[in-house]
Amino acid sequence: MAQTMTLDEKLAISNKAGALWQAGDEEGCIRLMKTAPLPPYLAKIYKEKVGAEQLKQSGWNLSEAKAEFGDDWLI
């Protein structure tokens, strides 16, 4: 099972991503934000709106959603 990211680790990613955004590097910001786990409730909404396949291909870190909903929730 994947190790859970701490709140401090998530905040560090968010702060670095914010700095990238402020510097005009929107792609870098988004790429970095995708390394932090997408909250399960947002992953569930994303899946309902665009489908499981699109969510899998999106590049978001889904570790927390898989932990909450099970490994087969994107089938």
Backbone as a ProteinNet text record, in pm:
[ID]
protein_1_A
[PRIMARY]
MAQTMTLDEKLAISNKAGALWQAGDEEGCIRLMKTAPLPPYLAKIYKEKVGAEQLKQSGWNLSEAKAEFGDDWLI
[TERTIARY]
84.1	0	89	44.8	122.3	120.1	231.1	240.2	156.5	85.8	2.4	89.8	54	126.5	77.6	169.5	132	77.2	8.1	-44	69.9	179.6	294.9	350.3	355.4	403.3	308.8	178.9	80.6	91.6	108.7	122.7	250.2	357.9	483.3	465.2	395.7	368.3	283	180	92.1	168.2	255.8	334.9	428.6	494.5	583.8	504.6	387.5	303.7	255.9	221	180.1	290.8	412.6	526.9	546.2	528	537.8	430.6	309	198.5	230.6	278.6	313.1	423.9	512.6	623.6	580.5	454.4	404	416.8	458.1	474.5	350	241.9	115.7	125.8	194.8	210.4	288.3	394.6	473	390.6	308.3	221.2	124.9	58.4	-37.6	31.8	145.2	220.7	257.9	302.4	338.5	215.8	105.7	-15.8	-67.9	-47	-93.4	-14.9	96.1	172	111.2	34.2	-36	-164.3	-204.6	-325.6	-450.4	-526.8	-655.7	-749.5	-815.2	-905.6	-1010.6	-1042.3	-1136.5	-1270.1	-1323.6	-1452.9	-1441.4	-1327.8	-1308.4	-1285.9	-1212.6	-1191.9	-1324.7	-1412.3	-1544	-1626.2	-1624.7	-1696.8	-1637.4	-1505.6	-1435.9	-1478.8	-1478.7	-1518.3	-1662.9	-1752.5	-1893.4	-1912.7	-1833.1	-1850.2	-1784.8	-1664.3	-1592	-1563	-1584.2	-1563.7	-1431.4	-1430	-1312.9	-1189.7	-1208.3	-1092.6	-1025.1	-1104	-1047.7	-974.7	-1033.2	-968.2	-834.9	-831.1	-705.1	-599.5	-640.2	-545.7	-507.9	-575.1	-555	-419.3	-360.3	-231.3	-239.2	-359.8	-373.2	-330.9	-276.5	-240.5	-371.5	-406.3	-533.5	-516.2	-403.5	-373	-474.8	-520	-616.3	-754.1	-792.7	-921.2	-919.5	-809	-798.5	-802.3	-739	-740.6	-882.1	-958.1	-1093.5	-1195.8	-1185.2	-1287.6	-1247.7	-1121.2	-1072.7	-1000.7	-914.2	-831.5	-913.4	-1031.4	-1109.3	-1215.3	-1211.4	-1316.1	-1313.4	-1203.9	-1195.5	-1225.8	-1279.3	-1312.6	-1449.4
-117.8	0	124.7	226.2	349.2	423.4	488.7	565.7	692.5	728.3	847.1	971.1	1073.2	1198.9	1281	1336.7	1417.4	1552.8	1617.4	1750.9	1847.6	1836.9	1923.8	1903.3	1778.4	1750.1	1809.4	1797.1	1854.6	2006.5	2068.1	2213.5	2261	2185.2	2220.9	2217.5	2116.2	2107.7	2226.1	2256.5	2368.4	2500.6	2521.7	2644.8	2656.1	2545.6	2546.1	2569.3	2505.8	2523.6	2668.2	2728.8	2869	2960.3	2929.9	3009.6	2994.1	2873.6	2851.4	2930.9	2929.4	3004	3153.5	3205.6	3347.9	3384.3	3287.3	3311	3294.1	3258.4	3243.7	3103.9	3008.2	2870.4	2788.8	2811.1	2743.7	2592.6	2550.7	2406.5	2339.5	2402.4	2348.5	2340.8	2441.6	2444.3	2325.4	2306.8	2197	2062.2	2048.2	1922.4	1890.1	1989.8	1969.4	1939	2010.2	1986.3	1843.7	1787.9	1651.7	1546.3	1585.1	1489	1471.7	1570.3	1558.9	1479.4	1397.7	1318.4	1404.9	1369.5	1434.4	1386.8	1476.8	1433.3	1335.9	1232.1	1131.2	1187.6	1287.8	1341.6	1408.3	1472	1532.4	1425.5	1320.6	1210.6	1145.8	1131	1071.3	1158.4	1289.4	1382.2	1378.7	1381.4	1376.5	1251.3	1137.2	1010.5	1017.8	1073.3	1083.8	1176.3	1281.7	1381.7	1342.4	1283.4	1255.9	1108.5	1026.3	882.5	835.2	705.9	644.1	649.4	623.8	620.8	757.3	862.2	998.1	1031.3	990.5	1015.9	942.8	817.3	741.3	809.2	865.5	928.1	1070.4	1126.1	1266.5	1295.6	1194.1	1215	1253.7	1266.7	1301.2	1184.2	1214.8	1114.6	1069.3	943.4	890.2	798.9	808.4	715.9	722.9	841.8	853.1	801.7	825.3	774.9	622.5	565.4	418.9	361.9	429.3	382.3	387.5	489.2	504.6	416.9	408.4	339.8	199.2	163.2	32.2	40.2	-56.3	-57	-68.2	-127	-150.4	-44.3	68.7	170	238.7	227.4	289.7	191.6	76.9	-21.5	8.9
0	0	0	-72.3	-81.3	52	80.7	203.9	190.5	296	297.2	306.3	230.3	232.5	351.8	425.9	542.2	498.3	589.7	562.1	533.1	605.5	580.4	439.7	394.5	258.8	154.3	178.7	85.9	81.7	198.3	203.5	134.2	147.7	80.7	-71	-119.7	-263.4	-307.1	-229.8	-262.6	-265.3	-168.5	-164.6	-283.6	-318.1	-434.6	-562.8	-571.8	-690.6	-701.2	-587.9	-589.3	-637.9	-598.6	-644.6	-795.4	-844.9	-989.7	-1063.3	-1009.3	-1071.2	-1074.4	-961.8	-953.2	-1051	-1077.2	-1170	-1315.8	-1337	-1473.1	-1531	-1450.2	-1497.2	-1461.3	-1535.1	-1506.4	-1526.7	-1632.6	-1657.9	-1545.7	-1498.6	-1388.1	-1260.7	-1238.7	-1121.9	-1124.5	-1236	-1247.8	-1236	-1300.8	-1294.4	-1148.8	-1074.4	-935	-849.1	-870.9	-793	-812.4	-929.9	-956.4	-878.6	-817	-736.5	-597.6	-552.5	-423.6	-446.7	-351.4	-370.3	-391.1	-491.6	-513.6	-403	-332.1	-225.9	-280.5	-204.2	-253.5	-301.9	-232.1	-275.9	-413.1	-440.8	-573	-679.9	-644.8	-738.9	-775.6	-678.3	-703.2	-798	-775.5	-863.1	-1003.2	-1012.5	-1140.7	-1217.4	-1149.1	-1212.4	-1261.9	-1182.2	-1221.1	-1341.4	-1348.8	-1455.3	-1587.4	-1581.5	-1706.7	-1730	-1629.6	-1644.7	-1587.6	-1559	-1496.6	-1586.8	-1715.3	-1805.7	-1813.4	-1825.1	-1830.7	-1700.6	-1588.5	-1458.9	-1452.4	-1495.5	-1494.1	-1580.1	-1693	-1785.9	-1746.7	-1646.3	-1610.4	-1546.2	-1485.6	-1421.2	-1274.3	-1219.4	-1078.7	-991.4	-875.8	-775.7	-710.4	-728.9	-680.3	-559.5	-491.5	-382.3	-268.1	-231.5	-122.1	-163.3	-287.5	-336.1	-341.7	-386.5	-389.8	-249.2	-154.7	-15.7	41.4	5	58.5	-13.2	-146.3	-225.5	-269.3	-254.1	-296.3	-430.4	-453.8	-575.3	-703.8	-695.9	-818.2	-844.5	-777.3	-793.5	-929.1	-1003	-1135.8	-1249.1	-1214.5	-1318.9	-1375.2
[MASK]
+++++++++++++++++++++++++++++++++++++++++++++++++++++++++++++++++++++++++++

